Amino acid sequence: MSRMTAEHLKAGIIFGDHNTQEYIYLPASEIGMDDPVCVIETPKGRQDVTLKQALRFVLKLSLKPVRHPQWGSRSY
């Protein structure tokens, strides 16, 4: 699951939960980077996390592919 989730993040798919307003995605500026940095958004703000940390958040919080209120279904 995590390998597939990583590939989805790299493809720009946004994971999140509308109820908690938590979203994780890979910004367009990180495409093709060796160690991409993802963004986690919560009601408290935004934070940069590594791809490995983002995968842990997606799995731990059971986030699913969603439509972001600002970005839509893909981050780029």
N, C-alpha and C positions, 0 to 999 in steps of 0.2 A: 504494500500500500504506500509506503513512504517514497519509494522510487517513482511510482506513478504520480503521487502528489507533487513531488519535486519537479517532474516534467510538466505537470499542469501549471505550476507556479511560473516556471520558465517560459511557458507559452502565453503567459499573461492572464490566466484565469484567476479570478478573485475568489478567495475563500472567506466566509464570514457567517455571522449570525445576526439577523435583523432584530431579534428580541433584545440582545445585549449590545447591539451596535458595535460589534468587534469585527474588524476586517483585516485580512493579511493579503498582500499582493507584492509583485515584483514591478517596480517602476520601469518605465521605458528606458531610462538612462542606464539601467543595469544590464540590459540585453547584451549577451556575448562576453560579459566579464568573467574572469576566472573564478572569483569568489563574490558572487552577487549579493547585494544587500537588499533585503525585503523591508517592507514597511508594515507595522502593525498599528492599526487605528483603533482607539477606544474612545469612549466619551470624554476621557481625561486628556486626550491628545494623541500625537503620533510619536512613534519610536522606531529607529532603525534596528534591525536584527539580522543576524546571518541567516542564510538559507537553512542551515541545520536547526537553528532556534525556531525559525518559522515553521518547519516541519513538526517540531515538537509541539508548538502551540496548536497547529491544525489538528493533530492527533489527540492531544490532551483535551482540547476544548470541543472536540467533535465538530469542527467547522466544515461546512459544505460549500460547493461552488454556488455563489449568489450573485445577484445584481447589486452593485454598489450604488448608493444614492447619487453620487457625483460622476463616477467613471463608467457605470454600466456593467456589463458582464466581463469585460476585459480591461486590463490596466493600460493597454496600448493598442 
